[in-house]
Amino acid sequence: MSNWSEGVEGWIKQGQQMMAERAAHIRRMKRCRFDTLAVHGLYGQQSALQNQGSILEPAYLSPSQHFADSDQMEAALAYQLPAWVYSRIHNPTVGWLEDTLALMETYGSDMEAACCATASGMAAIFMATNPLLTHPETGMNIVASAQCYGGTFMLFSERYARERGVEIRWVENPLDLQQWADAMDDKTRFVYGEMPSNPGLAVFDIAGVAALAHEREIPLIVDSTIATPALMRPLLLGADIVVHSVSKIMAASGMAIAGAVVSRPEVVSRHLEENLRENYALQMKLLPFRDHGPGLSPFNALMVLNDLRALRSRVDQMSQSALAIARFLNDHPAVEAVGYPGLENHPSHDLAKTQMRLVDVGQDDERYGYLLSFNVRGGARAARRVMDRLQMIYRATDLGRVKTVATIPAISTHQQQGEEGRALAGIPANQIRLSAGMEDVRDIIADLEQALEVA
């Protein structure tokens, strides 16, 4: 309905009422359990009635929105009226995904986060970090764990360091808080870590690193792709911004690529302008994200929403399978080392136990995620022989799938960072990364057992 009689001001008033109703709905939903949030997000009965009664979020595939009149258009494009305008900036289907992820990342708290979905996990990492590198200065630096995904390593070392001259200060042992502290100074723009890391499953003390960063007014960004909010919520541990490759276990069917940036209110940063500090993900979405254009396809958002509904139960089963596989490999004579924080002999086990916990289960139900790695005795050639003998497990650069997948990071996901970069990140040539799927764990172990006979 047109508000032509009140002009732009009338549409702005309507926008304020819409935002008040949205805030009330968020408060109601924050009283729900995690699985309920995963199933519903903010798409409730009222949303269904506004969409021909559809109880599932519809796919808005049109790139643009029609307006009742020019006044509504003006208010919407001035960001004074909730609207989606153009899918490069926003889209209703994408918005429902963002709402769900923001609720999940703050589950169990009164915090209200903001979320911006992106076309991939790497797009999320770029958009989360790039606004923090504006207004360059001499000596500007980034402090980051060296144990990170190969794409992140290349973004920081090539695009930021080599092309822009940003100094990258790698933390080789993320368990050592002193290394983090020594690397930070007043010119550090952000601190970055993966928890747990891909592929080595390294762990770091999020609360401890956040405290060190905040002493210097530096934001902490955490890549929580492997954990997901079903196992860990970094914002509640002190992180300022969380990034996800949503393409992984959140989209476990493997039918979509997506990423997400989720931020807490009032991001800590001496270098950010006030509007970005106040609501980082939203302001990033409305301004730099709009201009860079890494928007998520609404169809991909719909695929993720459908997979996301069963996230907790899927993480539960796949984590149990990963622990059983890790124990099998830990006892196998052809395996020289296993990277999985669920093993009691893993150096990060005690810390992981305090920060990773399957949501809405008993205190004794420990879960540590679906990803693990193992080093094959006999070097790189032996690891290749094991990989090539796998009969059911897929050989692919993928993880978080309902199907079990394996890769050799040194020749795939971390190939481009070179031997020196892999040595820095602790990725040997004989390491195999395994993503446990939803198959019967006995069948996964049987395939590994026959493959390891040649090692």
N, C-alpha and C positions, 0 to 999 in steps of 0.2 A: 504494500500500500504506500502511495506517495505521501510524503510530508511537505508537499509544495507550499502549503499555507504558512508554514513556519520556516521555510527555506533551509539553508545549511544547518542553522542552529537547531532546528527540529530534528534533523537526522543525528546530530551530535548528542542531543538529549536521549534519543532512542538508543544510540550506541552505549551511553552510560548505563541505561537500564539493562541492556543486554549483558554488559560486563558484570553488573551487580548480580544478575541471575546466574551467570556462569560461576562467579565466586561462591555463591551459595551452593551450587551443585557440586563444586569441588569439595567444599566442607562436608557435604553429605557423603560423598564417595570416599573421602579419607577415613571414614569410620568403617569401611568395608575391609574384608580380608584380601590378601594378595591375589588369590585365584579369581576373586570377584572383579578386582581391578583389571586383571589380564583379560577377562571375558568381556567386560562392559566398557572400560575406560570412562569417557564422559558421554558416550553415545547411549542415551537412555530412552525412556518412553516418549518424552517430548520430541527428541530428535527423530524418532521413528515416525511420529505423526507428521512431522515436517517433511518427511521423505516417503510419502505414499504408504506409510505404515510398515516399511521394511524393518525387520528386527535385526538385520545385519547392516553394517555400514555400507552404503552404496558407493560405487566407483564413479566419481565425477571426472570423466575423461575429457570434457571440454576444456580448452586452454584458458577461457576467459569467462567473465561474469557479466550478465546484463543488469543494468540499474534502472530503478523506477523513474528517475529524473536526473537532471544534471547536478542538482544539489546533493543528492545521495552520492553520485560519482565523486564530487569534489570532497565530501566528508570522508569517503572511503579511501581515496588516494592520498589524503592528508593523514591517514592512520588515526582518524578520530571516530571511526565507526567500524565495528567488526565486520570484515568482508574478506573475500578471497581474491577478488580483482583479476589476478592473472597467475597461472600455475607456476611460473618461474619464481614468484614471490611466495604464494600460499595456495592451498587447495583444500577443500573440505575433507577429502579422504585422507590426505597427508596429515591434516590437522588432528583427526581422530587418533592417528598413530602417535603423533607428538604428545597429545594429552595423556594417552595410556602410558607411554614411557616416562613422562614426568611424574605421574602418580606412582609408578612402580619404583622409581629411583628414590623417592622420599617416603616410601611405605614405612609405617611405624613411627612417624614423626609429624609435627605440625608444619614442617617446612613445605613451602610451595615452590617447586622448581619450574623453570622454563625449558622448553625443548625445541630444537630445530632439526628436522630430519633432512638428510642429504642423499645424494645419488649413490654414495658408496662410503665405506669406512674411511678411505683416504681423503675423500672430500670433507668428511667430518673433522679429521685431524687437521687438515689445512685450514678450514674455516674456524676451528677452535683456537688455532695458534696465530694465524696471519694478522688479525686485528691487534694483537699484542706486540707486533713488530713495526708499527707505524712510527713516524717521526724518528728515523734512525739517528743514532748518535755513535761517536767513536767508542769502541769497546763494548757495545751492546752484546749480550750473551744469553745463551739458553743452557740450563742445567738439565740433563736428561739421563735416565738409566740406559746404559749401553745394551742391556738385555731387553731388546724391543723388536717388534716386527720389522722385517726387511724394508718394507715400504716407508715406514716411519724413519728408519735410519737414513734412507736415501733422500727423503724430503728434507730432513735436517742437515745432512752433510753436503748434499748437492745443491738443492734449490735455495736453502737458506745460507749455508756457510760459503760455498764456492761462488754462487751467483750474486748473493747480496752482501757477503762479508760479515755475516753474523757469526760470532764465535760459539762453537758448540763445546760445552764442557761435559764430557761423558763420565758418568759414575759407573765404575767397573764392578763394584760390589754393592748392589742396592740394599743389602742387609746392614751395611755400615753407615750409621747415621752421621758419623764424623765426615765421611767422604761427601755426603750431601751438603753438610754445613760448610766445609772448606771450599766447595765449588761456587757457593752463592756470594754475591756482593750487590751493591746498590744499582749496578747496571744489568742485573739479571732480569729479563722480561718475564719469564715463566719457568717453572720447574715441572718436569714431565716424567711419568713412570707408568709402566704396565703392571697390572696386578690381576692374576699371575701373568708372566711374560710368555710370549710365543717365540721360539719353541721350547725354551729351557725351563719354563714353569718357575722362574725366579719370583720371589715375593719381597715386598718392602713394607715398612711400617708407615702406612698412610698417615695416621694421626701424628706420628713423630716428625715426618718430613713436612707435613702441613704446618706444624707449629714452627719449625725452623724457617720455612718460607714466609709465614705471616709475620714473623719478627722483623723481616726486611720489607714487608708490604709487597710480597711477590705471590702470585696465584699458583696453586698446584693443580695441574691437569692430570687426570688418571684415565688411562685406557683400560676399561673394565670389560672388554669384549668377552674374554674367556669366562669370567665369573658370572656376568649378567646380574641384574638386580635380584634374581632368585637366590644367589649365594652371597652377594656383597653389595652394599650401597655406599660408595666412597664419599658422597656428599655428607652423609651422617657421621663419617669418620674425620671430616675436616677438609676434604678436597673442595675446590672451588668449581671445577668444571669436570664433567665426565664425558668421554667419547666412547662410541661403540661402532664396531663393524656389525651392523644389524643383520648383515648377510649371513652371519654364522648361526649359532643355535637359536637365535630369535626367529630366523627364517629357515628352520631346519629342513624343510622339504627341498630346499635348494632352487626355488623358483623365482627368487628375487635377490637383487643387490640393493643394499641401502646402508646408510650410516645415520648417526645421531649425535648431537651435541646437547648435553643437559647441564644447566648451570644453577647454582644456588643463588638466592637473593644476596646482593651486596658482595660481589666478587672482590677479593682483596687485591689491589694493584695500585701502586703509586704512579703508573704510567697511563692508566686508562682514564678517559673522560667520564664524567659523572653518570651519563645515561647508560654507558656500557657497564660500568660497575654495578649500577642498580639492578639491571636485568640483562645480563650479558647475552644469553641465547636469543631473546626476543629482539633486542636492538641489533644484534648481528644479523638476524634474519631479515629485518626490515631495511637494513642499509647495506653493509658490505656483501652479504649473501645475495641480496637482490642484484647487485652490480656484477658479481662474479658468475652467478647463474648456475650453481651446482644443485639445482632442485631435483627432488625425488619424483619419479613418475607416480601418479596416483594409482596406476594398476599395480606397481610394485608395492606401494603402501598397503593396498588391499591384501596382497599375498602375505605380507608380513603380519598384518592384523590377524589373519586366520591362523597362522602358525603360533602367534604369540599367546593365544588363549590357553595353551597347554604347557607353557614354558616351565613352570615349577615341577610338574610331574615328569616332564622330559629330562630336565636337569637332574632330578632325583635318580631316575633309572640309569641314565648315561654315566653319572658320577659313580654309582655303585659298580657298574661294569668296568669303568676305568680303574677303580681301586683293585678289583679282582685281577685285571690284566696286569697292572703294575706289580702286584705281588707275585704273579706267575713269572714275569720277566725278571724280577729282582732275584729269583731263585734259579734262573736258568744259567747253565754254565757258558753259553755262547754270548751272554750279555754282560758287559763290564760295568755299566752304570744305568740307572733309571732315574729320570727326572719326573717326579710326581710328589707334590707336597703332602699328599695323603699318607705316604709311607713314613713310618716313625723315624727311619734313619735319614730322611731328607733334611738338609740343614735349615730349611724354612718351615718345617712341620709345626713347631710350637707357635710361631707367629701366624701362620696360615690358620691354625686352629682358633685363634682369637678373632680373626677378621673375616673368615669365610664360614658361613653357617646357612644351611638351607632354611629358607624362610618358612615359618609356621609349622615347624616340627619340634620334636623333643630335643633337649640339650645333648642327648647321647647319639643322635642321628647325624654323624659327621659326614659332610660331603665336600669334595675338593675339585669338582669339575670333571669334564669329559676328556680333556687333552692331557697327553703325556708324551714323553720322549724316552728313547733308550739308545745307548751306544753299543754297537755290535762289536764283539771281540774279533780282532783281525783286520781292522782298518776299513778304509773306504770301499775296497773291492768286496769285502765280506758283507758290508751293509748293502751294496748294490745286489749281490746275489740273493740276500734275504728278500729285498724288495721285489725282485723279479720272479720269485717263487710264490708270491702271494696269489691265492686262487679265488678267494671271496672278497678280500679287502681291496678296495680300489686304490690305484696309484694316481694321485691327483693333488694339486696344490689347493686344498680345500679343508675346511674343518667345521665342526658343529652340525654335521649332517645326520639325518636318521640312518644313513649308511656309513659304515666304518671306512675311513680314508687314511692313507699313509703317504708320506713324502719324505725325501731327504732334503732338509733345508739348505744344505751347502750347495746343492745343484739346482735349487728351485727358488723358494721364497727369499733366500738370503744370498743368492748367487752374485748379484750385482754389487754387493758391498765389498767384495774381494776378500782375500785371505786375511789381510790385516784387520779389516772390519769384523770378519767372523771371529777372529781370535779375540778381539776386544769384547765381543758379545758372548764369547764362550760357546761357539757353535762348531764342533768338530766335524770332520768329513764323514765320520762313521755313525753319525746320529740320524735316527729315524724318528720322525714325529708321527704320532698316531692319535687320531680323533675317534674315540669310541662312539659307535652308533647305537641304534635301538635293536639290533639283532640279539639273539640269545647269546649271552657272553661265552657260553661253552663253545659255540661255533667260532667266535672270534679267536678264542684262545687256541682252538684246534688248528686254525689256519696259520697262526703265528708259530705254533709248535712245529708244524711240518716245514714251514719256511726256514726256521732256525736250524734245521738239520744240516744245512749246507755251510753254516757259518764256522 
